[in-house]
């Protein structure tokens, strides 16, 4: 029979063996974790930053059979991806049907409070001389249209209307349709003096954005959701992905260009909301790029603060 000393020594020996085994297991797990980390991240390059703006034009458009007039569902999708949108609003709608009972005013105030940017989209988004919605102030088919004083006065009036509703400065002007292509330089100077930074597309007249900041930030932008259907859904998604990857090779900024009323949940069972959610997911999962979705105002504050201070 074992005496008490032998029993004690045996138990202590087994305990020490068990403790040693546990230490070995912990060390092994640490080594495996280190190997895994090196395998996944050791050779990976730092992701390159790319800016992707989300711009929606013609908010609260005049004629539509898609009700209700809202963009809340779309903005909820955008916010789920930690993004904010630039909402280009037609000021005259505040005095028309879309603002019955002040609904439009309430919604614009809400959007601004949620961090989305309210930009100005012309004044009434229609040429009063031809009823053409592709132009407003600079229709080349009209010889004697608005005087310079009249068009600048309307633009400034629209700015004040939007600012009164949102309680924030409106610092971006989006011309109606092709207005930007025909805007004379003296009007460009006048808009800058009003406190506007414009939002041109890369298809406009050539200019050096660094030398002529009056014109604003040059941003490649495309429209993929106009008339989106189940039939063209995949084709539009593939085209977007291809266009973005090609642009991102040489440009650090890009923009979605979307239009009300397609953003509404009532349009085609919310197909644009679904498409946008998928598109933003794809961008966030890119291995090469780190994607950020600021408003233009946020962009200037972060990347070009000296320029932005003129609009405080």
MIKOLSE-725565 format. One record per residue (C-alpha): x, y, z. Coordinates in steps of 0.1 Angstrom, whole numbers, padded with zeros to 4 digits, always signed. Example, Ala and Ser with C-alpha at 12.3 -4.5 7.8 and 13.67 -1.06 7.14 Angstrom:
<atoms>
+0123-0045+0078/+0137-0011+0071/
</atoms>
This chain:
<atoms>
+0000+0000+0000/+0010+0036-0007/+0017+0057+0023/+0005+0093+0025/+0037+0108+0012/+0036+0086-0019/+0000+0096-0026/+0008+0133-0021/+0039+0131-0045/+0018+0112-0071/-0010+0138-0071/+0014+0167-0071/+0033+0152-0101/+0001+0147-0121/-0010+0182-0113/+0023+0196-0125/+0021+0176-0157/-0015+0188-0163/-0004+0224-0157/+0026+0220-0180/+0003+0206-0207/-0021+0235-0204/+0008+0260-0208/+0019+0242-0239/-0016+0243-0254/-0018+0281-0247/+0015+0287-0264/+0005+0266-0294/-0028+0286-0298/-0008+0319-0296/+0016+0306-0323/-0013+0295-0346/-0030+0328-0341/+0002+0347-0351/+0006+0325-0382/-0030+0331-0392/-0026+0369-0388/+0006+0370-0408/-0010+0349-0435/-0040+0372-0438/-0025+0406-0432/+0013+0402-0435/+0016+0407-0472/-0015+0429-0477/-0011+0465-0489/-0027+0494-0472/-0061+0502-0488/-0063+0533-0510/-0089+0559-0501/-0116+0567-0526/-0144+0592-0522/-0178+0582-0536/-0205+0609-0534/-0242+0601-0535/-0260+0628-0554/-0298+0628-0559/-0313+0655-0582/-0348+0669-0587/-0360+0663-0551/-0398+0668-0550/-0401+0670-0587/-0433+0686-0601/-0451+0659-0621/-0452+0623-0610/-0477+0595-0604/-0454+0578-0579/-0467+0586-0545/-0459+0595-0518/-0432+0620-0525/-0404+0609-0502/-0368+0598-0501/-0368+0585-0466/-0364+0549-0475/-0335+0556-0498/-0318+0577-0472/-0322+0549-0446/-0303+0526-0469/-0276+0552-0474/-0273+0558-0436/-0270+0521-0429/-0237+0523-0449/-0225+0552-0428/-0230+0575-0458/-0247+0608-0464/-0263+0621-0496/-0262+0654-0515/-0299+0663-0522/-0303+0687-0550/-0336+0705-0544/-0357+0727-0567/-0366+0758-0546/-0398+0767-0564/-0414+0735-0552/-0416+0751-0518/-0443+0773-0532/-0460+0746-0552/-0480+0713-0547/-0452+0693-0531/-0452+0716-0501/-0489+0713-0493/-0493+0717-0455/-0456+0723-0452/-0447+0686-0457/-0417+0693-0480/-0403+0719-0456/-0405+0695-0427/-0388+0667-0447/-0360+0689-0459/-0353+0701-0423/-0352+0665-0412/-0328+0655-0439/-0305+0683-0431/-0306+0674-0394/-0296+0639-0403/-0264+0651-0419/-0275+0651-0456/-0266+0681-0477/-0292+0703-0493/-0280+0717-0526/-0299+0740-0550/-0311+0726-0583/-0318+0757-0604/-0349+0776-0594/-0379+0760-0612/-0362+0734-0634/-0380+0746-0666/-0375+0771-0693/-0405+0794-0691/-0402+0804-0727/-0402+0769-0742/-0414+0746-0714/-0381+0726-0719/-0369+0710-0686/-0334+0705-0700/-0327+0742-0695/-0339+0770-0673/-0317+0801-0675/-0295+0794-0705/-0316+0778-0732/-0297+0782-0765/-0330+0781-0785/-0342+0814-0768/-0328+0847-0781/-0344+0870-0756/-0349+0851-0724/-0340+0861-0689/-0318+0891-0684/-0287+0885-0664/-0302+0905-0635/-0334+0884-0636/-0317+0850-0636/-0292+0859-0609/-0321+0873-0588/-0341+0841-0591/-0311+0819-0582/-0304+0841-0551/-0341+0839-0542/-0340+0802-0543/-0310+0800-0522/-0326+0821-0495/-0358+0800-0496/-0339+0767-0490/-0317+0783-0463/-0348+0796-0445/-0363+0761-0444/-0332+0742-0434/-0315+0768-0412/-0282+0760-0430/-0262+0777-0457/-0268+0762-0492/-0233+0761-0507/-0237+0740-0538/-0255+0749-0570/-0266+0723-0596/-0277+0738-0629/-0308+0725-0645/-0300+0699-0672/-0275+0715-0696/-0274+0749-0680/-0238+0745-0669/-0227+0741-0705/-0239+0776-0714/-0234+0795-0682/-0211+0826-0690/-0181+0832-0668/-0195+0864-0654/-0225+0844-0640/-0200+0819-0626/-0183+0847-0607/-0216+0860-0594/-0226+0826-0581/-0193+0822-0563/-0198+0856-0547/-0233+0844-0535/-0215+0816-0517/-0219+0788-0541/-0194+0760-0550/-0208+0743-0580/-0210+0706-0588/-0200+0701-0624/-0196+0668-0642/-0165+0656-0659/-0182+0659-0693/-0184+0696-0692/-0160+0721-0709/-0124+0715-0701/-0110+0734-0672/-0082+0732-0646/-0101+0727-0613/-0070+0736-0593/-0067+0769-0611/-0104+0777-0613/-0121+0766-0581/-0151+0788-0589/-0163+0760-0610/-0162+0735-0582/-0149+0700-0578/-0146+0679-0609/-0163+0646-0602/-0169+0617-0626/-0206+0608-0622/-0230+0583-0638/-0267+0575-0637/-0275+0538-0634/-0310+0538-0618/-0330+0558-0642/-0359+0536-0652/-0344+0506-0633/-0362+0473-0638/-0356+0436-0630/-0347+0431-0667/-0318+0457-0667/-0309+0453-0629/-0279+0430-0634/-0266+0448-0665/-0267+0482-0647/-0249+0467-0616/-0221+0452-0638/-0217+0485-0657/-0214+0504-0624/-0188+0481-0611/-0168+0482-0643/-0170+0520-0646/-0160+0525-0609/-0130+0502-0611/-0118+0519-0643/-0122+0554-0629/-0106+0545-0595/-0074+0536-0612/-0067+0572-0619/-0092+0593-0600/-0098+0595-0562/-0134+0609-0565/-0165+0595-0581/-0202+0601-0578/-0235+0583-0582/-0260+0605-0600/-0295+0596-0591/-0329+0612-0597/-0361+0615-0578/-0387+0598-0584/-0369+0565-0589/-0355+0567-0553/-0390+0563-0539/-0400+0530-0522/-0432+0531-0543/-0412+0530-0576/-0411+0494-0588/-0413+0479-0553/-0383+0498-0541/-0360+0484-0567/-0335+0513-0565/-0332+0509-0528/-0323+0473-0532/-0298+0482-0560/-0282+0509-0540/-0278+0487-0510/-0261+0460-0531/-0239+0486-0548/-0227+0501-0515/-0221+0467-0501/-0199+0459-0531/-0179+0491-0526/-0174+0485-0489/-0160+0450-0496/-0134+0460-0521/-0100+0448-0509/-0080+0475-0527/-0100+0506-0517/-0113+0521-0485/-0145+0539-0495/-0159+0570-0479/-0192+0587-0486/-0191+0624-0474/-0212+0652-0486/-0195+0679-0506/-0195+0702-0477/-0178+0675-0455/-0153+0669-0483/-0142+0705-0484/-0140+0708-0447/-0117+0678-0445/-0096+0680-0476/-0096+0717-0486/-0105+0737-0454/-0089+0769-0466/-0113+0770-0495/-0143+0761-0473/-0138+0788-0448/-0152+0814-0473/-0186+0797-0468/-0188+0796-0430/
</atoms>
